[in-house]
Amino acid sequence: MRTDWTREEIAALFDLPVTELLFRAAEIHRQHHRPDEIQLCTLLSIKTGGCPEDCGYCAQSVHADSGVKATRLMDVREVLQSAARARDAGSQRFCMGAAWRNPKDRDMPAIVEIVKGVRAMGMETCMTLGMLTPGQAGQLAEAGLDYYNHNIDTSPERYGEVITTRSFAERLDTLEHVRSAGIAVCSGGIVGMGESRADRVGFIHALATLPRHPESVPINALVPIKGTVLGDMLADTPLAKIDEIEFVRTVAAARLTMPQSMVRLSAGREAMSASTQALCFLAGANSIFTGDKLLTAANAGDDADAALFARLGLKPMEGEEPLRAAGGCSSGCASPAMAG
């Protein structure tokens, strides 16, 4: 797969007539994926709130006045019970997020036990725990973790306007630790944070030029949350909601530049019309979060998704053996405004 995309080439994709862009994206999608199947994933917050990072979109940051209460890491048995319910509801993948800057070594035994327990149920596993050391990545790999989510959020140029407590380079360091440990990478970001199209081009470019494409690329539409920096800044402006066609263009650009990746339609989907979601699926999105909640934010819900799939003639992806980073690709986790 190409990893030498230029920003000019990606900008040219964004500039295509939308009918031509969708045609090209749908063509590429069919070469690598079944066009009538969507992977169903469930996301659970296993440790909520109290995060010291200042991500401007996140209600779980200690810098936000969002009303989200900090909790301790969930009991292992409780997490596994949630995973079993998700499996019984049809999810193939269970994603777990902890509001940490980075896990402490004392947290790792419980995390390892959770990973092993969920994998024993036959589900793909994904964790998002913040930054990792090489040793921690190795522990997760030994436990059998299939995917690690660590989103780059936005373009390198825009990044510092959204987050100041963790650098873009540190994000890439964690992705490298994960990749080196043999865990598949899940990395995407958010659109609709007041960024320019050039930033959206830069965001796709940063992912598509990694030494190896992320196996999963979650694309989120910002959900402005009162009490967060971006929520308060954008809630009453025309920038509060990304133009839906521009969102579809971003999905299509991700599919064209990263053909084998699973492209996840993530946060913000609950506010999208059925028509917009259909265009996203046509553009190459082939994974969604299902259930009523994404960490602390509302989600469309299983019944709504079943009804949408019936209208569109789509079906959940059939269960299969999870693909490991060393040999294949499959699908991506989150904050309430950003899911992998």
FINU-276140 format. One record per residue (C-alpha): residue number from 1; residue in three letters; x, y, z. Coordinates in pm, 1 decimal. Layout:
<rs>
resi:resn:u:v:w
NUM:ALA:X:Y:Z
...
</rs>
This chain:
<rs>
resi:resn:u:v:w
1:MET:0.0:0.0:0.0
2:ARG:118.8:351.4:-75.5
3:THR:263.1:546.5:215.3
4:ASP:408.0:827.3:3.1
5:TRP:94.6:1036.3:-49.6
6:THR:157.1:1408.6:-83.6
7:ARG:-69.4:1674.4:61.0
8:GLU:-126.0:1801.9:-292.1
9:GLU:-255.9:1460.8:-402.5
10:ILE:-490.9:1435.5:-104.6
11:ALA:-611.6:1793.6:-154.1
12:ALA:-690.6:1702.4:-515.4
13:LEU:-909.6:1416.1:-389.8
14:PHE:-1103.4:1654.8:-164.3
15:ASP:-1150.6:1889.4:-462.1
16:LEU:-1306.2:1625.5:-689.1
17:PRO:-1675.6:1651.9:-778.5
18:VAL:-1844.4:1454.9:-503.6
19:THR:-1994.2:1204.8:-752.1
20:GLU:-1647.5:1126.4:-891.4
21:LEU:-1494.0:1109.5:-542.5
22:LEU:-1757.3:865.2:-418.6
23:PHE:-1727.2:653.6:-733.1
24:ARG:-1351.9:619.5:-685.8
25:ALA:-1382.3:547.9:-313.4
26:ALA:-1655.4:287.9:-366.6
27:GLU:-1446.5:118.5:-634.7
28:ILE:-1143.0:93.6:-404.6
29:HIS:-1362.4:-21.6:-116.7
30:ARG:-1497.5:-313.0:-320.4
31:GLN:-1147.5:-427.0:-406.5
32:HIS:-1064.5:-482.8:-39.2
33:HIS:-1390.4:-522.2:155.2
34:ARG:-1742.8:-656.4:120.0
35:PRO:-1960.8:-352.5:40.7
36:ASP:-2271.0:-490.2:211.9
37:GLU:-2111.7:-565.7:551.5
38:ILE:-2051.0:-332.4:844.3
39:GLN:-1853.0:-427.6:1151.5
40:LEU:-2039.9:-369.6:1476.8
41:CYS:-1829.5:-256.1:1771.0
42:THR:-1914.5:-168.4:2129.1
43:LEU:-1728.2:89.3:2336.6
44:LEU:-1715.4:87.4:2715.7
45:SER:-1558.8:343.0:2948.2
46:ILE:-1372.1:128.6:3200.1
47:LYS:-1234.8:432.3:3384.5
48:THR:-1420.3:761.0:3346.7
49:GLY:-1316.7:1122.1:3409.9
50:GLY:-1030.5:1283.1:3596.4
51:CYS:-788.9:1285.1:3302.1
52:PRO:-509.6:1544.5:3345.2
53:GLU:-485.3:1612.3:2969.6
54:ASP:-643.3:1934.0:2837.2
55:CYS:-792.7:1801.9:2511.1
56:GLY:-1033.6:2079.0:2412.5
57:TYR:-1307.7:1840.5:2296.0
58:CYS:-1311.6:1607.7:2596.5
59:ALA:-1564.3:1608.5:2879.5
60:GLN:-1342.7:1371.9:3081.2
61:SER:-1060.9:1623.8:3121.8
62:VAL:-1007.7:1779.0:3465.1
63:HIS:-985.4:2109.1:3276.5
64:ALA:-1348.4:2076.8:3158.0
65:ASP:-1653.3:2187.7:3353.5
66:SER:-1873.1:1918.1:3204.5
67:GLY:-2011.4:1753.7:3517.5
68:VAL:-1844.0:1419.1:3440.5
69:LYS:-1742.7:1255.6:3769.4
70:ALA:-1413.4:1072.6:3799.6
71:THR:-1434.4:700.3:3871.9
72:ARG:-1189.7:422.6:3949.3
73:LEU:-1103.8:143.9:3708.3
74:MET:-1400.5:-91.3:3675.8
75:ASP:-1389.4:-433.3:3834.5
76:VAL:-1267.9:-698.6:3591.5
77:ARG:-1579.5:-910.0:3632.4
78:GLU:-1805.6:-613.4:3559.2
79:VAL:-1615.4:-536.6:3238.4
80:LEU:-1642.9:-897.7:3123.7
81:GLN:-2016.7:-898.7:3192.5
82:SER:-2052.2:-590.5:2970.3
83:ALA:-1848.3:-761.0:2699.5
84:ALA:-2071.4:-1067.7:2712.8
85:ARG:-2381.7:-852.4:2669.2
86:ALA:-2221.2:-677.6:2371.2
87:ARG:-2131.4:-1011.6:2213.6
88:ASP:-2483.9:-1141.0:2261.5
89:ALA:-2617.7:-824.7:2095.1
90:GLY:-2407.7:-893.4:1785.9
91:SER:-2086.5:-695.5:1838.9
92:GLN:-1772.5:-848.5:1693.5
93:ARG:-1539.3:-610.1:1866.8
94:PHE:-1519.9:-476.0:2221.1
95:CYS:-1338.6:-146.8:2271.2
96:MET:-1245.7:-20.9:2617.2
97:GLY:-1135.0:328.4:2710.1
98:ALA:-974.3:462.3:3027.0
99:ALA:-941.8:836.2:3094.7
100:TRP:-571.4:834.5:3173.4
101:ARG:-271.3:1028.2:3045.9
102:ASN:-99.8:691.0:3070.4
103:PRO:-165.9:372.8:3269.3
104:LYS:31.1:313.8:3586.1
105:ASP:219.2:-11.9:3621.3
106:ARG:-12.7:-103.5:3909.9
107:ASP:-307.7:-92.2:3666.8
108:MET:-158.1:-336.6:3418.8
109:PRO:-245.3:-671.0:3586.4
110:ALA:-618.2:-586.9:3579.2
111:ILE:-594.1:-459.3:3219.9
112:VAL:-419.0:-779.3:3114.7
113:GLU:-686.7:-990.9:3283.6
114:ILE:-960.3:-794.1:3103.7
115:VAL:-796.3:-841.9:2764.2
116:LYS:-758.7:-1214.0:2815.5
117:GLY:-1118.4:-1245.9:2935.0
118:VAL:-1271.2:-1061.4:2640.1
119:ARG:-1060.4:-1249.4:2387.3
120:ALA:-1173.1:-1577.3:2543.5
121:MET:-1527.6:-1479.2:2442.1
122:GLY:-1421.7:-1476.2:2076.2
123:MET:-1436.8:-1098.5:2034.7
124:GLU:-1175.7:-863.8:1895.6
125:THR:-1026.2:-647.7:2168.9
126:CYS:-926.7:-282.3:2156.5
127:MET:-794.5:-61.1:2435.0
128:THR:-734.3:312.2:2461.4
129:LEU:-541.9:397.1:2777.3
130:GLY:-338.8:701.0:2676.1
131:MET:35.5:695.3:2618.4
132:LEU:220.6:364.9:2655.8
133:THR:577.5:270.8:2730.6
134:PRO:733.4:-3.8:2518.8
135:GLY:710.1:-236.2:2819.3
136:GLN:338.7:-174.0:2866.7
137:ALA:276.3:-229.4:2496.1
138:GLY:461.0:-558.8:2529.3
139:GLN:239.9:-665.9:2820.5
140:LEU:-73.3:-590.5:2619.5
141:ALA:61.2:-783.2:2322.8
142:GLU:141.2:-1083.1:2541.7
143:ALA:-214.7:-1071.3:2679.0
144:GLY:-343.2:-1095.1:2322.1
145:LEU:-471.2:-740.4:2262.5
146:ASP:-578.4:-710.2:1900.2
147:TYR:-587.9:-329.8:1863.5
148:TYR:-465.6:-26.2:2048.7
149:ASN:-639.7:306.0:1984.5
150:HIS:-443.2:628.8:2003.3
151:ASN:-589.8:903.0:1787.1
152:ILE:-379.3:1179.4:1633.9
153:ASP:-689.8:1401.5:1658.9
154:THR:-617.7:1651.0:1377.5
155:SER:-342.2:1783.7:1153.8
156:PRO:4.4:1845.2:1302.8
157:GLU:-44.6:2219.6:1243.4
158:ARG:-382.3:2238.3:1418.2
159:TYR:-291.0:2001.1:1701.5
160:GLY:-142.7:2258.8:1939.6
161:GLU:-464.1:2462.6:1927.2
162:VAL:-660.7:2162.7:2056.1
163:ILE:-421.0:2003.3:2307.8
164:THR:-118.4:2142.7:2492.7
165:THR:-40.7:1873.1:2750.1
166:ARG:71.5:1607.4:2501.6
167:SER:256.8:1670.1:2176.9
168:PHE:179.6:1533.6:1832.8
169:ALA:520.1:1360.9:1839.8
170:GLU:425.0:1182.8:2162.8
171:ARG:113.9:1052.1:1991.1
172:LEU:332.3:907.1:1715.4
173:ASP:571.7:758.8:1973.1
174:THR:289.6:558.3:2131.0
175:LEU:176.9:436.4:1788.3
176:GLU:531.6:319.1:1723.5
177:HIS:548.0:137.2:2059.2
178:VAL:219.0:-36.4:1977.1
179:ARG:331.0:-132.8:1627.7
180:SER:667.7:-259.7:1750.2
181:ALA:491.5:-482.4:2003.4
182:GLY:290.4:-647.0:1724.1
183:ILE:-47.4:-494.4:1812.3
184:ALA:-265.4:-357.5:1532.5
185:VAL:-300.5:20.2:1530.8
186:CYS:-629.4:210.0:1555.9
187:SER:-579.7:581.1:1495.8
188:GLY:-801.8:856.9:1360.3
189:GLY:-935.4:1188.7:1476.3
190:ILE:-1211.6:1448.2:1477.7
191:VAL:-1344.2:1680.8:1212.0
192:GLY:-1563.2:1978.8:1289.0
193:MET:-1333.6:2142.4:1545.3
194:GLY:-1323.4:2467.7:1349.9
195:GLU:-1038.2:2341.8:1134.0
196:SER:-986.9:2426.9:766.8
197:ARG:-1000.6:2182.8:477.8
198:ALA:-620.7:2208.7:468.8
199:ASP:-622.1:2069.1:824.2
200:ARG:-845.1:1781.9:717.0
201:VAL:-601.9:1713.3:432.3
202:GLY:-314.0:1725.8:683.6
203:PHE:-496.2:1486.8:917.9
204:ILE:-546.5:1225.6:643.4
205:HIS:-191.6:1280.6:518.4
206:ALA:-42.3:1216.5:864.5
207:LEU:-217.2:878.3:884.3
208:ALA:-168.3:774.1:522.0
209:THR:207.7:838.1:535.5
210:LEU:279.1:638.2:850.0
211:PRO:527.4:354.9:779.1
212:ARG:224.4:126.3:786.7
213:HIS:-135.4:237.4:762.8
214:PRO:-346.9:199.3:1077.5
215:GLU:-555.6:-115.2:1053.2
216:SER:-846.1:93.0:1185.3
217:VAL:-919.8:459.9:1119.3
218:PRO:-1203.8:612.0:1327.2
219:ILE:-1345.6:933.5:1180.4
220:ASN:-1538.8:1139.6:1436.3
221:ALA:-1760.4:1444.0:1394.9
222:LEU:-1718.9:1672.5:1694.0
223:VAL:-2003.8:1661.5:1943.1
224:PRO:-1974.3:2003.4:2114.3
225:ILE:-2009.1:1939.2:2487.7
226:LYS:-2090.3:2225.4:2721.7
227:GLY:-1807.0:2289.6:2964.3
228:THR:-1531.3:2183.7:2724.0
229:VAL:-1316.0:2444.3:2550.3
230:LEU:-1435.1:2355.1:2201.1
231:GLY:-1790.5:2288.7:2312.8
232:ASP:-1823.4:2636.0:2461.1
233:MET:-1638.0:2797.7:2171.8
234:LEU:-1830.1:2634.1:1888.0
235:ALA:-2175.4:2559.3:2031.3
236:ASP:-2327.5:2889.4:1920.8
237:THR:-2137.3:2938.2:1595.9
238:PRO:-2189.2:2812.9:1240.1
239:LEU:-1883.7:2591.7:1293.5
240:ALA:-2066.7:2384.1:1555.3
241:LYS:-2153.9:2116.1:1300.4
242:ILE:-1930.4:1996.2:1021.1
243:ASP:-2088.5:2021.9:675.6
244:GLU:-2214.6:1672.0:605.1
245:ILE:-2081.1:1657.3:249.5
246:GLU:-1740.0:1768.3:376.4
247:PHE:-1755.3:1489.7:635.5
248:VAL:-1833.5:1239.0:358.8
249:ARG:-1539.5:1375.2:157.5
250:THR:-1312.4:1309.9:457.3
251:VAL:-1433.1:949.9:482.7
252:ALA:-1376.6:899.7:109.7
253:ALA:-1025.2:1045.4:129.8
254:ALA:-944.5:804.9:414.0
255:ARG:-1069.9:510.2:210.0
256:LEU:-878.1:608.1:-104.4
257:THR:-548.7:666.2:75.0
258:MET:-576.3:371.2:316.1
259:PRO:-756.8:102.6:112.1
260:GLN:-716.1:-193.2:345.9
261:SER:-796.5:-11.3:670.2
262:MET:-1129.7:-41.6:844.0
263:VAL:-1278.9:308.4:839.0
264:ARG:-1503.7:364.3:1138.5
265:LEU:-1794.7:605.0:1138.2
266:SER:-1759.6:705.2:1502.5
267:ALA:-1877.2:988.5:1730.5
268:GLY:-2135.9:1229.0:1592.1
269:ARG:-2324.1:961.3:1401.5
270:GLU:-2632.0:993.8:1621.3
271:ALA:-2690.3:1343.0:1478.2
272:MET:-2643.9:1235.7:1115.1
273:SER:-2934.8:1166.8:882.9
274:ALA:-2979.7:821.7:732.7
275:SER:-2884.1:971.5:396.6
276:THR:-2553.8:1106.2:527.7
277:GLN:-2467.8:773.6:687.4
278:ALA:-2554.8:596.7:361.7
279:LEU:-2314.6:827.5:174.8
280:CYS:-2044.3:749.3:432.0
281:PHE:-2092.3:377.1:375.1
282:LEU:-2076.8:436.0:-1.8
283:ALA:-1756.7:636.3:54.9
284:GLY:-1595.2:339.2:229.7
285:ALA:-1690.1:347.7:597.3
286:ASN:-1738.6:-12.6:705.9
287:SER:-1744.3:-5.8:1085.0
288:ILE:-1961.8:164.3:1346.4
289:PHE:-2005.7:178.1:1720.2
290:THR:-2338.4:34.2:1822.7
291:GLY:-2521.4:65.3:2154.9
292:ASP:-2673.5:358.6:2340.8
293:LYS:-2353.9:525.9:2464.8
294:LEU:-2000.6:614.8:2355.0
295:LEU:-1810.8:645.8:2681.2
296:THR:-2016.0:934.2:2825.4
297:ALA:-2201.4:1058.6:2514.8
298:ALA:-2523.3:932.9:2356.6
299:ASN:-2512.9:699.2:2056.7
300:ALA:-2779.8:593.4:1808.1
301:GLY:-2860.4:260.3:1978.3
302:ASP:-2901.7:-97.1:1858.3
303:ASP:-3264.7:-60.4:1745.6
304:ALA:-3192.2:249.9:1540.1
305:ASP:-2894.6:80.3:1377.4
306:ALA:-3096.0:-232.9:1295.9
307:ALA:-3363.7:-17.1:1133.6
308:LEU:-3102.6:176.1:934.7
309:PHE:-2936.6:-143.1:814.0
310:ALA:-3274.5:-279.1:706.3
311:ARG:-3344.5:36.9:505.0
312:LEU:-3002.3:27.3:339.6
313:GLY:-2984.5:-347.6:281.8
314:LEU:-2667.5:-379.6:489.1
315:LYS:-2576.3:-654.2:732.4
316:PRO:-2343.2:-692.4:1029.2
317:MET:-2005.0:-838.3:943.8
318:GLU:-1989.0:-1203.2:1023.6
319:GLY:-1761.6:-1301.6:1308.8
320:GLU:-1410.8:-1408.2:1215.7
321:GLU:-1080.5:-1475.0:1379.7
322:PRO:-926.2:-1139.5:1477.4
323:LEU:-635.6:-1041.4:1252.3
324:ARG:-310.0:-953.6:1421.9
325:ALA:-82.5:-666.3:1325.0
326:ALA:182.8:-905.2:1201.5
327:GLY:-39.1:-1061.4:938.4
328:GLY:-348.0:-870.7:838.2
329:CYS:-592.2:-589.5:889.4
330:SER:-932.4:-538.5:1036.3
331:SER:-1084.0:-242.1:1230.8
332:GLY:-1098.2:132.1:1571.8
333:CYS:-1171.9:394.0:2032.9
334:ALA:-1249.1:740.1:2217.0
335:SER:-1360.6:1041.3:2427.0
336:PRO:-1726.7:1142.6:2437.8
337:ALA:-1652.1:1367.8:2143.3
338:MET:-1410.4:1128.0:1980.8
339:ALA:-1441.7:755.4:1951.1
340:GLY:-1183.1:512.4:1817.9
</rs>
